[in-house]
Amino acid sequence: MSSAEANSRTPEPDERVVRRAVAGAAMGNAVEWFDYAIYSYMITSIGLNFFPDHDATTRNLYVFAGIALPFVVRPLGGIVLGPLGDKLGRRRVLAMTIIAMSASTFCIGLIPSYNAIGLAAPVLLVVARLVQGFSTGGEYGGAATFIAEYAPDKKRGFFGSFLEFGTLGGYVLGASLATVFQLSLSEQAMNSWGWRIPFLIAGPIGIIGFYLRNRLEDTPAFRQLSAEGATSKTPFKEVLGRNWPQILNLVGFVVLLNVAVYTLLTYMPTYLTQVLEINDTEALLILIGTMIGMMVVITPIGALSDRVGRKPLLLTAAVGFVVLSYPAIALINLRGPVPVAAGLIILAILLVLMQGTIGSALPAMFPTRNRYGAFSIGYSTSTAAFGGTAPLVVEALIKATGNVMIPAYYLMGAAVIAIVPILLMPETARISISHPTEIPDAKKQLAPA
């Protein structure tokens, strides 16, 4: 690397500032997945309150449609908010998204039931879910960009893994609250008012996240870009004109990531309790324990990616899903606590290999000038098509075919699709990603150990 290239790098901030930036960014992911957790774990109560005139299976499909529906507008959020983050700054847009996400979740807890206000109840639920979907379209790409641009080059994998630590933390918090309420309240109390309390808790969590984000300056890379007058005046046009090959590559990989995430974290509670008829408490405790285990290992995996690279871990996960998804789901179908836990652990290990790596791997695919917009558009599009729809599709296929192995086939198909994009990805571990307009090139910038 030449001295000119070295001098063009954005100075790395103090590690205490980096840690505050990581906490503020990860909090948004926690809010998003707190919502998904309580929505998934409260499926019975939500169905009874908003769709009481249908049988249990049909109610489930309607509630899962409430998970899938926000993903219809998620790409619109990526298209609007992502390029806006390249034009106005990462911090401003991220402050908006966390307030919108937490407010929409909070409002769900306030909506009267169908028996109280009739059709207006599910309509208001849909509106709240659509606001959630639009705001999350600009959340993940912005949060990943924020962490990647604050993190030191040689520790980007470690710090980037905290983004998905926030995902797991939010989900564990939501699932734990749901479990506590289900164990401590009668069925009648739970279905009448208890289910609302976890949704209302999202309000204070969002305020804390907004406070953390608002205390920080924008990323060093964006501030340098802005000081040089190099921010884009037409970011959406630039993104599509310059970065579409990288966007398509990201879309292909994120197919697997999102199918795995939404199958394991969002759909699995219903699969265990309603498809396999495993005891609710037993199923919830096994799932929560699995996710806590994932939280323990995710940051070491991020640090490992700094040493061995992102691609080896991502490829291991993809090949693992092709080979091990069927045996894992077959173990879960044995229904005993030990085989269920073993099957979930296999899937969790494969998923956490991706989650510990993507926060550093995916933002590095794009130049600073277009990073937020390109990442958000690609990620939200793939998530809308394959992630949020996964619970609905898997549930519908099981209902139509009676085949309880559908989750395995779905995971295996997504993994096959993802292998080629992973092989085409550049290896960006330990390189600078602060250049305004150039896509990082590992061959040119690889730093010495």
C-alpha positions as CSV (number, residue, x, y, z in Angstrom):
1,M,0.0,0.0,0.0
2,S,1.4,3.4,-1.0
3,S,1.8,6.3,1.4
4,A,-0.8,8.3,-0.5
5,E,-3.3,5.5,0.0
6,A,-2.4,5.3,3.7
7,N,-2.9,9.0,4.1
8,S,-6.3,8.9,2.4
9,R,-7.6,6.6,5.1
10,T,-10.0,8.1,7.6
11,P,-8.4,8.3,11.1
12,E,-9.7,5.6,13.4
13,P,-11.6,6.9,16.4
14,D,-11.0,6.1,20.0
15,E,-12.2,2.6,21.0
16,R,-14.6,4.0,23.6
17,V,-16.3,6.0,20.9
18,V,-16.4,2.9,18.7
19,R,-18.1,1.0,21.5
20,R,-20.8,3.7,22.0
21,A,-21.4,3.7,18.3
22,V,-21.7,-0.1,18.2
23,A,-24.2,0.0,21.1
24,G,-26.3,2.7,19.5
25,A,-26.4,0.8,16.2
26,A,-27.1,-2.6,17.7
27,M,-30.0,-1.2,19.8
28,G,-32.0,-0.7,16.6
29,N,-31.7,-4.3,15.6
30,A,-32.7,-5.3,19.1
31,V,-35.9,-3.2,18.8
32,E,-36.7,-4.8,15.5
33,W,-36.2,-8.3,16.7
34,F,-37.9,-7.7,20.0
35,D,-41.0,-6.9,17.9
36,Y,-40.6,-10.1,15.9
37,A,-40.2,-12.2,19.0
38,I,-43.2,-11.0,20.9
39,Y,-45.3,-11.2,17.7
40,S,-44.2,-14.7,17.0
41,Y,-44.5,-15.9,20.6
42,M,-47.9,-14.2,21.1
43,I,-49.4,-15.8,17.9
44,T,-52.3,-17.4,19.7
45,S,-53.3,-14.2,21.6
46,I,-52.9,-12.0,18.6
47,G,-55.0,-14.4,16.5
48,L,-57.8,-14.5,19.1
49,N,-57.9,-10.8,19.4
50,F,-57.8,-9.8,15.8
51,F,-59.1,-12.8,13.9
52,P,-61.5,-14.6,16.3
53,D,-63.9,-16.0,13.8
54,H,-61.5,-18.4,12.2
55,D,-60.1,-21.9,13.1
56,A,-56.7,-22.1,14.7
57,T,-54.7,-22.9,11.5
58,T,-56.3,-20.1,9.5
59,R,-55.7,-17.7,12.4
60,N,-52.0,-18.7,12.3
61,L,-51.8,-18.0,8.6
62,Y,-53.4,-14.5,9.1
63,V,-50.9,-13.8,12.0
64,F,-48.0,-15.0,9.9
65,A,-49.3,-12.7,7.1
66,G,-48.8,-10.0,9.6
67,I,-45.1,-10.9,9.7
68,A,-44.9,-11.1,5.9
69,L,-46.9,-8.0,5.1
70,P,-44.3,-5.4,6.4
71,F,-41.8,-6.9,3.9
72,V,-44.0,-5.8,1.0
73,V,-43.0,-2.2,1.9
74,R,-39.6,-2.9,3.3
75,P,-37.9,-2.5,-0.2
76,L,-39.6,0.9,-0.4
77,G,-38.0,1.8,2.9
78,G,-34.7,0.7,1.6
79,I,-35.1,2.7,-1.6
80,V,-36.1,5.9,0.3
81,L,-34.1,5.8,3.5
82,G,-30.9,4.1,2.2
83,P,-30.0,6.7,-0.4
84,L,-31.1,9.4,2.1
85,G,-28.5,8.1,4.5
86,D,-25.8,8.6,1.8
87,K,-27.0,12.1,1.2
88,L,-27.9,13.4,4.7
89,G,-25.8,11.1,6.9
90,R,-26.1,7.8,8.7
91,R,-27.0,9.1,12.1
92,R,-30.0,11.3,11.1
93,V,-31.7,8.5,9.2
94,L,-31.0,5.9,12.0
95,A,-32.5,8.2,14.6
96,M,-35.7,8.3,12.5
97,T,-35.9,4.5,11.9
98,I,-35.5,3.5,15.6
99,I,-38.3,5.9,16.6
100,A,-40.6,4.7,13.9
101,M,-39.9,1.0,14.7
102,S,-40.5,1.3,18.4
103,A,-43.6,3.5,18.0
104,S,-45.3,1.1,15.7
105,T,-44.6,-1.9,18.0
106,F,-45.9,0.2,21.0
107,C,-49.1,1.1,19.1
108,I,-49.9,-2.6,18.5
109,G,-50.3,-2.9,22.3
110,L,-52.9,-0.2,22.2
111,I,-55.2,-1.4,19.4
112,P,-58.6,-2.6,20.7
113,S,-59.7,-6.1,19.8
114,Y,-61.9,-7.2,16.9
115,N,-64.8,-7.7,19.4
116,A,-64.5,-4.1,20.5
117,I,-64.1,-2.2,17.2
118,G,-64.7,-4.8,14.5
119,L,-62.8,-4.7,11.2
120,A,-60.9,-1.6,12.3
121,A,-58.8,-3.8,14.6
122,P,-57.0,-5.9,12.0
123,V,-56.8,-2.8,9.7
124,L,-55.0,-0.8,12.4
125,L,-52.7,-3.9,13.0
126,V,-51.9,-3.9,9.3
127,V,-51.1,-0.1,9.4
128,A,-48.7,-0.6,12.4
129,R,-47.0,-3.5,10.7
130,L,-46.5,-1.5,7.4
131,V,-44.9,1.4,9.4
132,Q,-42.6,-1.2,11.0
133,G,-41.7,-2.6,7.6
134,F,-41.0,0.7,6.0
135,S,-38.7,1.8,8.8
136,T,-36.8,-1.5,9.0
137,G,-36.0,-1.1,5.3
138,G,-33.6,1.6,6.2
139,E,-32.5,0.2,9.6
140,Y,-30.3,-2.8,9.0
141,G,-28.2,-1.4,6.2
142,G,-27.7,1.9,8.1
143,A,-26.8,0.1,11.3
144,A,-24.3,-2.2,9.6
145,T,-22.8,0.8,7.7
146,F,-22.6,2.8,11.0
147,I,-20.7,0.0,12.8
148,A,-18.4,-0.9,9.8
149,E,-17.4,2.8,9.3
150,Y,-16.6,3.3,13.0
151,A,-14.8,0.0,13.6
152,P,-11.0,-0.3,13.1
153,D,-10.1,-2.2,10.0
154,K,-8.4,-5.1,11.9
155,K,-11.3,-5.5,14.3
156,R,-14.3,-4.9,12.0
157,G,-15.4,-8.5,12.2
158,F,-15.4,-8.4,16.0
159,F,-17.4,-5.1,16.3
160,G,-19.6,-6.0,13.3
161,S,-20.8,-9.1,15.1
162,F,-22.5,-7.0,17.7
163,L,-25.1,-6.0,15.1
164,E,-26.5,-9.6,15.2
165,F,-25.8,-9.8,18.9
166,G,-28.5,-7.1,19.0
167,T,-30.8,-9.3,16.9
168,L,-30.4,-12.2,19.3
169,G,-30.6,-10.0,22.4
170,G,-33.8,-8.4,21.2
171,Y,-35.3,-11.7,20.3
172,V,-34.3,-13.4,23.6
173,L,-35.7,-10.4,25.6
174,G,-39.0,-10.6,23.7
175,A,-39.2,-14.4,23.9
176,S,-38.3,-14.4,27.6
177,L,-41.0,-11.8,28.4
178,A,-43.6,-13.8,26.4
179,T,-42.6,-17.0,28.3
180,V,-42.8,-15.3,31.7
181,F,-46.2,-13.9,31.0
182,Q,-47.5,-17.2,29.6
183,L,-46.2,-19.0,32.8
184,S,-47.5,-16.4,35.3
185,L,-50.9,-15.5,33.8
186,S,-54.0,-17.6,33.3
187,E,-54.9,-18.3,29.7
188,Q,-57.9,-15.9,29.9
189,A,-55.8,-13.1,31.3
190,M,-53.1,-13.6,28.8
191,N,-55.5,-13.5,25.8
192,S,-57.4,-10.5,27.2
193,W,-54.7,-8.1,28.3
194,G,-51.4,-9.8,29.2
195,W,-50.2,-10.0,25.5
196,R,-50.2,-6.2,25.2
197,I,-47.6,-5.5,27.9
198,P,-44.5,-6.7,25.9
199,F,-45.6,-4.6,22.9
200,L,-45.9,-1.5,25.2
201,I,-42.3,-2.1,26.5
202,A,-41.0,-1.4,23.0
203,G,-41.7,2.3,23.6
204,P,-39.1,2.9,26.4
205,I,-36.6,0.6,24.6
206,G,-36.9,2.8,21.5
207,I,-36.3,6.0,23.5
208,I,-33.1,4.6,25.0
209,G,-31.9,3.6,21.5
210,F,-32.7,7.1,20.2
211,Y,-30.8,8.7,23.0
212,L,-27.7,6.5,22.4
213,R,-27.7,7.3,18.7
214,N,-28.3,11.0,19.1
215,R,-25.3,11.4,21.4
216,L,-22.9,10.3,18.6
217,E,-21.4,12.1,15.7
218,D,-21.8,10.7,12.3
219,T,-19.3,8.1,11.1
220,P,-15.7,9.3,10.5
221,A,-16.0,8.1,6.8
222,F,-19.2,10.1,6.2
223,R,-17.9,13.2,7.9
224,Q,-14.8,13.1,5.7
225,L,-16.9,12.6,2.7
226,S,-19.1,15.5,3.6
227,A,-16.2,17.8,4.4
228,E,-14.8,17.1,1.0
229,G,-18.1,17.9,-0.7
230,A,-18.1,14.3,-2.1
231,T,-21.6,13.2,-1.0
232,S,-23.9,12.2,-3.8
233,K,-26.6,14.6,-5.0
234,T,-28.5,11.8,-6.7
235,P,-27.8,8.8,-4.5
236,F,-30.5,6.5,-5.8
237,K,-29.5,7.0,-9.4
238,E,-25.9,6.4,-8.6
239,V,-26.5,3.3,-6.6
240,L,-28.4,1.6,-9.5
241,G,-25.9,2.9,-12.1
242,R,-22.7,1.9,-10.3
243,N,-23.4,-0.8,-7.8
244,W,-26.0,-3.2,-9.3
245,P,-23.6,-6.2,-9.7
246,Q,-22.7,-6.0,-6.0
247,I,-26.4,-5.5,-5.1
248,L,-27.3,-8.7,-7.0
249,N,-24.5,-10.6,-5.3
250,L,-25.7,-9.5,-1.9
251,V,-29.3,-10.4,-2.7
252,G,-28.3,-13.9,-3.7
253,F,-26.4,-14.5,-0.4
254,V,-29.1,-12.9,1.8
255,V,-31.6,-15.4,0.5
256,L,-30.0,-18.0,2.8
257,L,-29.4,-15.7,5.7
258,N,-33.0,-14.6,5.9
259,V,-34.6,-18.0,5.2
260,A,-32.5,-19.4,8.1
261,V,-33.1,-16.4,10.4
262,Y,-36.9,-16.3,9.9
263,T,-37.3,-20.1,9.9
264,L,-35.3,-20.6,13.1
265,L,-36.2,-17.5,15.1
266,T,-39.7,-16.6,13.9
267,Y,-41.3,-19.8,12.7
268,M,-39.8,-22.4,15.0
269,P,-41.9,-21.6,18.1
270,T,-45.0,-22.4,16.0
271,Y,-43.5,-25.4,14.3
272,L,-42.6,-27.0,17.7
273,T,-45.8,-26.2,19.6
274,Q,-48.5,-26.5,16.9
275,V,-47.1,-28.7,14.1
276,L,-45.2,-31.1,16.3
277,E,-47.4,-30.5,19.4
278,I,-44.5,-30.2,21.8
279,N,-45.3,-28.7,25.2
280,D,-45.3,-24.9,25.0
281,T,-43.0,-24.3,28.0
282,E,-40.5,-27.0,27.0
283,A,-40.3,-25.7,23.4
284,L,-39.9,-22.0,24.5
285,L,-37.2,-22.8,27.0
286,I,-35.2,-24.9,24.5
287,L,-35.4,-22.1,22.0
288,I,-34.4,-19.4,24.4
289,G,-31.5,-21.5,25.6
290,T,-30.3,-22.1,22.0
291,M,-30.4,-18.3,21.3
292,I,-28.5,-17.5,24.5
293,G,-25.8,-20.0,23.4
294,M,-25.7,-18.2,20.0
295,M,-25.2,-14.9,21.8
296,V,-22.2,-16.4,23.7
297,V,-20.3,-17.4,20.6
298,I,-21.3,-14.7,18.1
299,T,-18.6,-12.2,19.0
300,P,-15.8,-14.8,19.0
301,I,-16.9,-15.8,15.6
302,G,-16.7,-12.2,14.5
303,A,-13.2,-12.0,15.8
304,L,-12.3,-15.2,14.1
305,S,-13.4,-13.7,10.8
306,D,-10.8,-11.0,11.3
307,R,-8.1,-13.6,11.3
308,V,-9.3,-16.2,8.8
309,G,-11.5,-14.1,6.6
310,R,-15.2,-13.8,6.0
311,K,-15.7,-16.1,3.1
312,P,-14.5,-19.4,4.7
313,L,-17.0,-19.0,7.5
314,L,-19.9,-18.0,5.1
315,L,-19.1,-20.9,2.8
316,T,-18.9,-23.4,5.7
317,A,-22.4,-22.2,6.8
318,A,-23.9,-22.5,3.3
319,V,-22.5,-26.0,2.7
320,G,-23.5,-27.0,6.2
321,F,-27.1,-26.0,5.5
322,V,-27.2,-28.1,2.4
323,V,-25.8,-31.2,4.2
324,L,-27.2,-30.9,7.7
325,S,-30.7,-29.3,7.4
326,Y,-32.5,-32.6,6.8
327,P,-30.8,-34.4,9.7
328,A,-31.4,-31.5,12.0
329,I,-35.1,-31.2,11.3
330,A,-35.4,-35.0,11.5
331,L,-33.9,-34.9,15.0
332,I,-36.4,-32.2,16.0
333,N,-39.2,-34.4,14.7
334,L,-38.3,-37.0,17.3
335,R,-40.0,-34.6,19.7
336,G,-37.9,-35.5,22.8
337,P,-36.1,-32.7,24.6
338,V,-32.6,-34.0,23.8
339,P,-33.1,-34.6,20.1
340,V,-35.0,-31.3,19.7
341,A,-32.2,-29.4,21.4
342,A,-29.6,-31.2,19.3
343,G,-31.4,-30.4,16.0
344,L,-31.8,-26.8,17.0
345,I,-28.1,-26.5,18.0
346,I,-27.0,-27.8,14.6
347,L,-29.1,-25.2,12.8
348,A,-28.0,-22.5,15.3
349,I,-24.3,-23.2,14.8
350,L,-24.7,-22.8,11.0
351,L,-26.8,-19.6,11.4
352,V,-24.4,-18.0,13.9
353,L,-21.5,-18.5,11.5
354,M,-23.3,-16.2,9.1
355,Q,-24.6,-13.8,11.8
356,G,-21.1,-13.3,13.3
357,T,-19.7,-12.4,9.9
358,I,-22.2,-10.5,7.8
359,G,-22.0,-7.2,9.8
360,S,-18.5,-6.8,8.5
361,A,-18.7,-8.6,5.2
362,L,-21.7,-7.0,3.5
363,P,-21.0,-3.3,4.1
364,A,-17.5,-3.8,2.7
365,M,-18.9,-4.8,-0.7
366,F,-19.8,-1.1,-1.4
367,P,-18.0,2.3,-1.6
368,T,-18.6,4.8,1.2
369,R,-20.4,7.2,-1.1
370,N,-23.1,4.7,-1.9
371,R,-22.8,2.2,0.9
372,Y,-26.0,2.9,2.9
373,G,-28.2,3.0,-0.2
374,A,-26.8,0.0,-2.0
375,F,-26.7,-2.1,1.1
376,S,-30.3,-1.2,2.1
377,I,-31.8,-1.7,-1.3
378,G,-30.2,-5.1,-1.8
379,Y,-30.8,-6.3,1.7
380,S,-34.4,-5.1,2.0
381,T,-35.3,-6.5,-1.4
382,S,-33.9,-10.0,-0.6
383,T,-35.4,-9.9,2.9
384,A,-38.8,-9.0,1.6
385,A,-38.9,-11.7,-1.0
386,F,-37.4,-14.6,1.0
387,G,-37.1,-13.7,4.7
388,G,-40.4,-12.4,6.0
389,T,-42.3,-14.7,3.8
390,A,-40.6,-17.8,5.1
391,P,-42.9,-18.5,8.0
392,L,-46.0,-18.0,5.9
393,V,-44.7,-20.2,3.0
394,V,-43.4,-23.0,5.2
395,E,-46.7,-23.1,7.2
396,A,-48.8,-23.1,4.0
397,L,-46.7,-25.8,2.4
398,I,-46.9,-28.0,5.6
399,K,-50.7,-27.5,5.6
400,A,-51.0,-28.3,1.9
401,T,-48.7,-31.3,1.8
402,G,-48.8,-32.7,5.4
403,N,-45.0,-33.0,5.1
404,V,-43.3,-31.8,8.3
405,M,-39.9,-31.9,6.7
406,I,-40.7,-28.8,4.6
407,P,-38.4,-26.5,6.8
408,A,-35.4,-28.7,5.9
409,Y,-36.1,-28.6,2.1
410,Y,-36.6,-24.8,2.3
411,L,-33.3,-24.3,4.1
412,M,-31.4,-26.6,1.7
413,G,-32.8,-24.8,-1.4
414,A,-31.8,-21.4,0.0
415,A,-28.3,-22.7,0.8
416,V,-27.8,-24.0,-2.8
417,I,-28.7,-20.6,-4.1
418,A,-26.3,-18.8,-1.8
419,I,-23.1,-20.8,-2.5
420,V,-22.4,-19.0,-5.8
421,P,-22.7,-15.4,-4.5
422,I,-20.5,-16.3,-1.6
423,L,-17.8,-17.6,-3.9
424,L,-18.1,-14.4,-6.0
425,M,-17.8,-12.1,-3.0
426,P,-14.5,-10.2,-2.5
427,E,-12.6,-11.1,0.7
428,T,-12.5,-7.8,2.6
429,A,-11.1,-8.8,6.0
430,R,-8.5,-6.5,7.4
431,I,-8.7,-3.9,4.6
432,S,-9.8,-0.2,4.6
433,I,-13.3,0.5,3.4
434,S,-13.2,4.3,3.8
435,H,-12.5,5.2,0.1
436,P,-15.4,7.4,-1.1
437,T,-16.0,6.0,-4.5
438,E,-14.0,2.8,-5.0
439,I,-15.3,-0.7,-4.0
440,P,-12.7,-2.2,-1.5
441,D,-10.1,-4.3,-3.2
442,A,-8.4,-6.8,-1.0
443,K,-5.6,-7.4,-3.4
444,K,-4.6,-3.7,-3.3
445,Q,-5.3,-2.9,0.3
446,L,-4.6,-6.1,2.3
447,A,-2.9,-4.9,5.5
448,P,0.0,-6.7,7.0
449,A,-0.7,-8.9,10.0
